[in-house]
Amino acid sequence: MSRLLSSLTQDKTFWHVTAAFTLCLIFVSTGVLDTVTTELGFGHYAEKPISWLPLFLAMPFNSLVNLGYIVLGIYWLGRKNASVGIKDPIGLYLNNIFSWMAILYGPVQWVRLWTQAHWAAVLDQWFTLPIFAWAYIWCNSIMKNWTTQYFLILEVISISSYFLCLLHPQGFEVALLIHIVCTVVAGVKLQNTYGDASSRTYLFLALTSCLGFVCLKLLDHWLAQSFMFQTLTGHFWSKVCDILQFHYAFCFLTHLDHYRRFRLKK
């Protein structure tokens, strides 16, 4: 435990992610985003809450699946010194930030399910955007050798895009769609520029998982008409797909990250 705490205090990426998280939390606490449209209440989920379980496990499958994000983040954070294709400080920084995003995102979603509170729903929506933006940033940093200045500028733009929610009830959906499209385009461009058979497989699996993430979540109640989706519901499987798209994005980006050094040598 002491070794873990020492590692955290020395890991600047941990502090960068937690600082951004804290700023968002403080901003939400001011009440500025209280008018944002969110889905609240267990009725928005096909999984039926179990009354005799504590609230943080009322929907056990939809709750426990969020542990997958934490496990995923720890796994990729632990591979930062392994032979995964990343050989330079920028690549390691990008990998570690992405890892901490996954680790913190799981508890945020779990708290939303647990509390059904508006502030938690806002944070859940809000944090989705910079996660997609980080994958976009990583793709472009490999192709264009972007510096940390670009990382910061684009993440600020991404975080700010959430304020579309104040202009329209579907503002979040619009912002998310833009993020997904931009990230997919950047991934395809990176594949066309430097990709090989392995990266093509990773990209295909990431895109397929992304499609499953979106569709299964939207079809949660419709799928529940079938007995196959009444216990492990569409929302549960959408989270599984979300974790998989996170994982295959890591696979794709770490596999191609060594081309950053190739660009620097040109």
N, C-alpha and C positions, 0 to 999 in steps of 0.2 A: 504494500500500500504506500509506503513512504517513497518507494522508487517511482510509482505512478504519479504521486503528487509532485515530486521533483521534476518529472518530465513535463507535467502540465505547466508549471511555473516558468519553464524554459522554452515552451513552445509558443512562439509569437502568433501562430495561426489560430491557436485556441483563443487567445485574447482578442484577436481581430474579430473572430466570429461572435464571441460572447459580447463584445462591445457593441456590435451592430444589433445583436439580439436585445441587449439592454436598452439601447436607444429607441428601438421600435416599441418595446414594452412601455417605456416611459411616455412615449408619444401617444400610445393607445390609452394610457391611464388619464390623459388630459381630457378625454371625451370628444376630441375633434372628429373621430371616426365612428361615433355612436350612431350616425344615420346610415351607415353602410349596410346594405342588404346581405344578410347571412341566413343560412338554414339552421334553425334551432329546434330542439326537441327530438326525442327518440323516434317520433313518427316519420322522420325523414330517412330512416334507415330500415331496410327490410328485416334485419336481424331483430328478433323480439327480445326486449330486455328481460332479464330474470330477476324477479323481485327480491328473492332471498339472498342474492349476491350483493356485496358492497357496490356503491355507485361506480367506483373506478373499474369494476369488472361487470357492470350490469349487462353489457353486450360483450361477452368474453372473447369471442373470436375477432371482432373488429377492434377490440382493445389490445389483445395480446399480439396481434400481427405487427403492431408498432415496434415491438422489440426487434423486429427484423432490420429496421433502419439503424438501430444502435449497433447491432451485431455487424452489419455491413460496414458502417463507418469505422468501427474498431478494427475490422479485418483489413481494410485498405490503409488505415493509419499505420497499422503494424507492418505493412509491406513497404513502407517508405524507404527502408534501407535494403529491401530485397531486390532481386534482379528482375524488375518489371519494366525495364526500358527507360526509366527516368534517371538521368545522370547529371542534371544540373539543378542549381538552387531554385530557379523559377518553376521548373517542372515539379519539384518537390513541394514548393509553396502551393501551387495550384492543386496538387493532389491532397495535401493536408487540409486546405480550406474546404474542399469538397467533402472530405471525410468528416470534418467537424460539423458541416451543415447537415449531413445525414444523421449524425449522433444526436444533435439538438432537435431535429425536425420530428423524430419519433415521439419524444415526450410532449411536444406541442400538440400533436394530433391526439395523443392519448388524453391530455388535459381537456381538449375540446369535447371529446366523447364523454368524459367523466362529468364535467361541470355543465355542459350545454350552455355555456355563458357566451355572450356576444363578444367580449374582448378576446376570448380564446379562439373563437371562430375567425375573427379578424386576423389574429396572428397566424393562424393556420393558412388562411388564404395568402396573406402578405408574404410569408416566407417561401411560398412556392415559387414566386417570381424570381428572386435572386438566385435560387438553385438552378433554374433553367438558364438564367443569364450567365452563371458561372461556367456551365458547359459550353455556351456560345463563346465566352471569353477564352476558354482553354483551346477550343478549336482554332480561333483566330490568332492566338498567341503562338501556336505552332507554325501557322502559315505566314504570319506577318511579323513575328518577333516582337509582339507588343510588350511594353514595359508595365510596371505596376501602376503607373499614372493612368494608363488606359483602363486597367482593371478597376481602379477606384471610380473613374468617371462613369463607366458603363454600369457598375453596380449602383451608383447613386441614381442614374437614370432609371434603372430597373426598379429600385425601391420606390422612387417617386411616381412611377407609372401606376402604382396602386391607387393613387388619388383620383384616378378615373372613376372609382367607385362613388365618389362624392358627386360626380356629374351625371351618372346614369346607374340604374339598378343592376345592369349587366356589365358594369365597368370592369369588374374583376375578370369576367369571362373574356372580354375583349383583350385586356392586357395579357392574360394567360395565352390566348390564341396567338397573339403577336410574338410572345416569347417562344412558344413551341415552334412556330413556323421559322423564325430566325435561327433557332438552334438546329432544326432539321436541315435547313439550307446550308448552314456552316458545316455541319457534319458531312453532308454529301460533297461539298466542295473540298473538304479535307481528304475525304476518301478518293475523290477523283485526282487530287494532286499528289498524294503520297501513299495512298492505300494499297493493300495487297489482299490476298484471299482471306487471311485471318481477320483483318480489320473489316472487310466486307461482311463477314459473318457476324462480327460483334455489332456492326452498325445495323444490320438487318434485325438482329435480336433486340437491340435497343428500340428501334422504331416499332417493331411488332409489340413489344411490351408497352410502349407509350400509347399505341392504339388501344391495347387492352385496358390500360389504366383509365383512359377517357371513356370508352364505350361501356365497360362493365359498371363503372360508377353511375353513368347516366341511366343504365338499364336495370339498376338495382331492384326496384319494385316489380318491374315487368318480369325479370328473371325469376323472382320469388314465387311466381305462379307455378313454377315447376318444382317438384319436391327436391330436385337435385341442388337447388339454390336457396332452400329455406333455412338450412343451418349454416353452411358456408355460403354466404350470400354474394351477390355481385359486388357489393362494396368491399367485402373481404378480399375477393379475388382481384379487385382493382388495386388494392394496396399491395398484394403480392406482385402484380405487374409493375407497380410503381417502384418497388424495391429492386425488381429485376432490371428495369430500365436504368436505374441508378447504377447497378452492378455492371451492366454491359456498356454503359457510358464510360465507367472507369476502365473497363477492359479495352475499349476502343481508343480512348485518349492516352492511356499509359503505353499502349502498344505503339502508337505513332509519335509519342512525345520526343523520341530520340532525333526526329528530323529537325527539331529546333537547333541542335548543334550543327546539323548539316547546313542550315541556312546561314548560321553565323560564320561558317568557314568559306562561304561563297564570296 
